Amino acid sequence: MNNIEMIEEINRLKKEKNAVILAHYYQNEEIQKIADYVGDSLALSQIAANTKASIIVFCGVHFMAETAKILSPDKKVLLPVMNALCSMADMINEISLGKYKKENPDTVIVTYVNSTARTKALSDVCVTSSNALKIIDYYMNKNKKILYCPDLNLGKYAMDLKGYKFDVWNGFCSIHNDIDIKEVEKMKNKYKDALFIAHPECKLDVLKEASFVGSTKELIEYVTKSECNKFIIGTEMGVIYEMKRRNPNKEFIPVSGNLKCKDMKMTGLKDLYNCLKNETNEIIIDEDILSKARVCLDKMLELS
């Protein structure tokens, strides 16, 4: 089949099987175009949970599909490419986190959504890049000791912004962490009429150069509302598709040509078609892990 025929088949199968297709903002354009919903990982999982779909096909990485399964335990959740992983999520596991908890029993474990179900199951509360500061505020105002994991950069950003001091895990997003301050300075000098915006998974020195710091969704909303017509983008390049779709007359320049997450870009139309047709790569989570991880996510929704 050519791409047009494959798209027709995907749409036919979706109706036949009562399936919903989710795509993260960092996915390839062809996947974003065919998806029913495009967004950040948690928001997509929440949307899918509120649909009447029997099958969720999550075009993203493994932890995202796990989160969808946690919020929709009675639905079949499929991941088109099973080995599409997240470098940050893999920088922490239940063994190392369990050891930390034993040694620090009074510390609240605040865990970024970019983490596995097993890590979430050992955590007290989950956060996203858009609500992390609010939830950290909540516990710090209660004089609680916290561990923020697994993203070192977002943790450092929160401490610098708020004047806090707490434990942070030594993990990071390999894409955002690689944005170098010299690249930022070079691009800002080259495009003096552009605003530099960045995701909080970037290093602190990079974030201090940004006109705006926010989650993927917040970055999209910022450029849409802004009166500026040119932006230097400090996050994964896939987001530019949605920025251009909403703002066809504005210019978006990636701060580096290397901001492509190989795992996010693994999924193609053929992978999506085969997964949906054969209902392969189903996400299975042990019931005990799933229920504990759900508590972690519910606590986040309560606090935010």
C-alpha positions as CSV (number, residue, x, y, z in Angstrom):
1,M,0.0,0.0,0.0
2,N,1.1,3.6,-0.6
3,N,0.6,6.2,2.2
4,I,-2.8,7.3,1.0
5,E,-4.1,3.8,1.0
6,M,-2.6,3.1,4.4
7,I,-4.2,6.2,5.8
8,E,-7.6,5.1,4.5
9,E,-7.1,1.7,6.0
10,I,-6.1,3.1,9.4
11,N,-9.2,5.3,9.4
12,R,-11.4,2.3,8.4
13,L,-9.8,0.0,11.1
14,K,-10.2,2.7,13.7
15,K,-14.0,2.9,13.2
16,E,-14.3,-0.9,12.9
17,K,-12.4,-1.5,16.2
18,N,-13.7,1.5,18.1
19,A,-10.2,2.8,18.6
20,V,-8.8,6.2,19.3
21,I,-5.3,7.3,18.1
22,L,-3.2,9.6,20.3
23,A,-0.1,11.4,19.1
24,H,2.4,13.3,21.2
25,Y,3.5,16.7,19.9
26,Y,7.0,15.3,19.1
27,Q,5.7,12.6,16.7
28,N,6.4,12.7,13.0
29,E,4.0,15.1,11.0
30,E,2.3,12.1,9.2
31,I,1.3,10.7,12.6
32,Q,0.1,14.0,14.0
33,K,-2.0,14.5,11.0
34,I,-3.9,11.2,11.3
35,A,-4.3,11.2,15.1
36,D,-7.6,11.9,16.7
37,Y,-5.9,13.9,19.5
38,V,-2.4,15.5,19.6
39,G,-1.0,16.8,22.8
40,D,1.2,16.3,25.9
41,S,1.4,12.8,27.3
42,L,-0.8,13.1,30.4
43,A,-3.4,15.3,28.7
44,L,-3.8,12.7,26.0
45,S,-4.2,9.9,28.5
46,Q,-6.9,11.8,30.3
47,I,-8.7,12.5,27.0
48,A,-8.6,8.8,26.1
49,A,-9.9,7.8,29.5
50,N,-13.0,10.0,28.9
51,T,-13.7,8.6,25.4
52,K,-15.9,5.5,24.7
53,A,-13.1,3.9,22.7
54,S,-12.3,0.3,23.4
55,I,-8.7,0.5,22.1
56,I,-6.2,3.3,22.7
57,V,-3.3,3.5,20.2
58,F,-0.7,5.7,21.8
59,C,1.9,7.1,19.3
60,G,4.6,8.1,21.7
61,V,7.0,6.3,24.0
62,H,6.6,3.5,26.4
63,F,6.0,5.4,29.6
64,M,3.2,7.4,27.9
65,A,1.3,4.3,26.9
66,E,1.8,3.0,30.5
67,T,0.2,6.2,31.8
68,A,-2.8,5.7,29.5
69,K,-3.2,2.2,30.8
70,I,-3.1,3.4,34.4
71,L,-5.9,5.8,33.7
72,S,-7.8,3.4,31.5
73,P,-7.2,-0.1,33.1
74,D,-10.3,-1.6,31.3
75,K,-9.2,-0.5,27.8
76,K,-6.7,-2.2,25.5
77,V,-3.7,0.1,25.1
78,L,-1.3,-0.4,22.2
79,L,2.1,1.1,21.5
80,P,3.0,1.0,17.7
81,V,6.7,0.6,18.4
82,M,7.4,-1.3,21.6
83,N,11.0,-0.3,21.9
84,A,10.3,3.5,21.7
85,L,11.6,4.4,25.1
86,C,12.5,7.5,27.1
87,S,16.1,8.1,28.2
88,M,15.0,10.1,31.2
89,A,12.5,7.5,32.4
90,D,15.2,4.8,32.1
91,M,17.6,6.8,34.4
92,I,15.6,5.7,37.5
93,N,14.2,2.3,38.5
94,E,12.3,0.8,41.4
95,I,15.5,-0.7,42.8
96,S,17.4,2.5,43.1
97,L,14.4,4.5,44.2
98,G,13.4,1.8,46.7
99,K,16.9,2.1,48.2
100,Y,16.5,5.9,48.5
101,K,13.1,5.5,50.2
102,K,14.5,3.2,52.8
103,E,17.3,5.6,53.6
104,N,15.0,8.6,53.6
105,P,11.6,7.5,55.0
106,D,10.4,11.0,55.7
107,T,11.0,12.4,52.3
108,V,8.1,12.9,49.9
109,I,8.9,11.4,46.5
110,V,7.8,13.9,43.8
111,T,8.0,12.1,40.4
112,Y,7.9,13.6,36.9
113,V,5.4,12.0,34.6
114,N,8.3,11.0,32.4
115,S,8.8,7.8,34.4
116,T,7.8,4.2,34.3
117,A,4.8,2.7,36.1
118,R,7.1,1.0,38.5
119,T,8.7,4.3,39.5
120,K,5.3,6.0,39.8
121,A,4.2,3.1,42.1
122,L,6.9,4.0,44.6
123,S,6.1,7.7,44.5
124,D,3.9,9.9,46.6
125,V,2.8,12.3,43.8
126,C,3.3,12.7,40.1
127,V,3.9,16.0,38.3
128,T,4.0,17.4,34.8
129,S,6.2,20.3,33.6
130,S,3.1,22.6,33.9
131,N,2.2,21.8,37.5
132,A,5.6,20.8,39.0
133,L,6.3,24.2,40.5
134,K,2.8,24.4,42.1
135,I,3.1,20.9,43.7
136,I,6.7,21.5,44.9
137,D,5.4,24.7,46.5
138,Y,2.7,22.8,48.3
139,Y,5.1,20.4,50.0
140,M,7.8,23.0,50.7
141,N,5.2,25.3,52.3
142,K,4.4,22.3,54.6
143,N,8.1,22.1,55.5
144,K,8.4,18.6,53.9
145,K,11.6,17.2,52.6
146,I,11.2,16.2,49.0
147,L,13.1,14.2,46.3
148,Y,12.3,15.5,42.8
149,C,13.0,12.8,40.2
150,P,14.1,11.9,37.7
151,D,14.7,15.3,36.0
152,L,17.7,17.1,37.5
153,N,17.2,20.2,35.3
154,L,13.6,20.9,36.2
155,G,14.4,20.3,39.8
156,K,17.3,22.9,39.7
157,Y,15.0,25.3,37.8
158,A,12.4,25.1,40.7
159,M,15.1,25.6,43.3
160,D,16.6,28.6,41.6
161,L,13.2,30.2,40.9
162,K,11.8,29.7,44.4
163,G,14.9,29.7,46.5
164,Y,14.3,26.1,47.7
165,K,16.7,23.4,48.5
166,F,15.7,19.7,48.1
167,D,17.1,16.5,46.7
168,V,17.1,15.9,43.0
169,W,17.7,12.8,41.0
170,N,20.6,12.8,38.5
171,G,18.5,12.2,35.4
172,F,17.7,14.3,32.3
173,C,16.2,14.3,28.8
174,S,19.0,13.7,26.4
175,I,17.5,16.1,23.9
176,H,16.8,19.1,26.1
177,N,20.0,18.5,28.2
178,D,22.1,18.8,25.0
179,I,21.0,22.3,24.2
180,D,24.2,24.3,24.8
181,I,24.3,27.9,26.1
182,K,26.7,28.8,23.3
183,E,24.1,27.7,20.7
184,V,21.5,29.8,22.4
185,E,23.7,32.9,22.4
186,K,24.7,32.3,18.8
187,M,21.0,32.1,17.6
188,K,19.9,35.0,19.7
189,N,22.6,37.1,18.1
190,K,21.7,35.9,14.7
191,Y,18.0,36.5,15.1
192,K,17.8,39.6,17.2
193,D,14.1,40.1,16.4
194,A,13.2,36.6,17.7
195,L,12.2,35.5,21.2
196,F,13.9,32.5,22.6
197,I,11.5,30.1,24.5
198,A,12.5,26.9,26.2
199,H,11.2,23.8,28.0
200,P,12.1,23.4,31.7
201,E,14.0,20.2,31.0
202,C,16.8,22.4,29.6
203,K,19.8,23.3,31.7
204,L,19.5,26.2,34.1
205,D,21.9,28.5,32.2
206,V,19.8,28.0,29.0
207,L,16.5,28.7,30.8
208,K,17.9,32.0,32.2
209,E,18.3,33.1,28.6
210,A,14.6,32.4,27.7
211,S,11.9,34.9,27.3
212,F,9.4,32.2,28.4
213,V,9.8,28.8,30.0
214,G,7.0,26.3,29.8
215,S,5.6,22.9,29.0
216,T,5.1,21.9,25.4
217,K,1.5,23.0,25.4
218,E,2.4,26.2,27.2
219,L,5.1,27.0,24.6
220,I,2.5,26.5,21.8
221,E,0.0,28.7,23.6
222,Y,2.6,31.4,24.2
223,V,3.7,31.7,20.6
224,T,0.0,31.8,19.5
225,K,-0.9,34.6,21.9
226,S,2.4,36.6,21.5
227,E,2.6,39.7,19.2
228,C,6.1,38.6,18.2
229,N,6.3,36.9,14.8
230,K,9.6,35.1,15.2
231,F,10.7,32.5,17.8
232,I,13.8,30.5,18.5
233,I,12.5,27.1,19.9
234,G,14.3,25.3,22.7
235,T,12.6,22.0,22.7
236,E,12.1,18.9,20.4
237,M,11.5,20.0,16.8
238,G,8.2,18.0,16.4
239,V,6.4,20.8,18.3
240,I,7.0,23.2,15.4
241,Y,4.4,21.3,13.3
242,E,1.6,22.4,15.7
243,M,3.1,25.9,16.1
244,K,3.0,26.4,12.3
245,R,-0.5,24.9,12.0
246,R,-1.8,27.4,14.5
247,N,0.3,30.3,13.3
248,P,1.0,30.0,9.6
249,N,2.3,33.6,9.4
250,K,4.9,33.2,12.2
251,E,8.4,31.9,11.9
252,F,9.8,29.1,14.2
253,I,13.6,28.4,14.3
254,P,14.9,25.4,16.2
255,V,17.8,26.5,18.5
256,S,19.7,23.5,17.2
257,G,19.4,21.1,14.2
258,N,19.9,18.2,16.6
259,L,16.6,18.4,18.5
260,K,15.1,15.2,17.3
261,C,14.2,12.5,19.7
262,K,14.9,9.2,17.9
263,D,12.5,7.3,20.0
264,M,9.6,9.8,19.3
265,K,10.5,9.6,15.6
266,M,10.4,5.8,15.4
267,T,6.7,5.6,14.7
268,G,5.6,5.7,11.1
269,L,2.3,5.0,9.3
270,K,3.2,1.4,8.7
271,D,3.9,0.8,12.4
272,L,0.6,2.4,13.3
273,Y,-1.3,0.4,10.6
274,N,0.2,-3.0,11.7
275,C,-0.4,-2.3,15.4
276,L,-4.0,-1.3,14.9
277,K,-4.7,-4.1,12.4
278,N,-3.2,-6.9,14.5
279,E,-3.7,-5.3,17.9
280,T,-0.1,-6.0,18.8
281,N,2.2,-4.4,21.4
282,E,-0.4,-4.3,24.1
283,I,0.6,-2.6,27.4
284,I,0.3,-5.0,30.3
285,I,0.9,-3.7,33.9
286,D,0.8,-5.8,37.0
287,E,-2.4,-4.9,39.0
288,D,-0.5,-4.1,42.2
289,I,1.8,-1.7,40.3
290,L,-1.1,-0.2,38.4
291,S,-3.1,0.6,41.5
292,K,-0.2,2.1,43.3
293,A,0.8,4.2,40.3
294,R,-2.8,5.4,40.0
295,V,-2.7,6.7,43.6
296,C,0.4,8.8,42.6
297,L,-1.4,10.3,39.6
298,D,-4.6,10.9,41.6
299,K,-2.7,12.8,44.2
300,M,-1.3,15.1,41.5
301,L,-4.9,15.7,40.1
302,E,-6.0,16.5,43.7
303,L,-3.2,19.0,44.3
304,S,-3.3,20.7,40.9
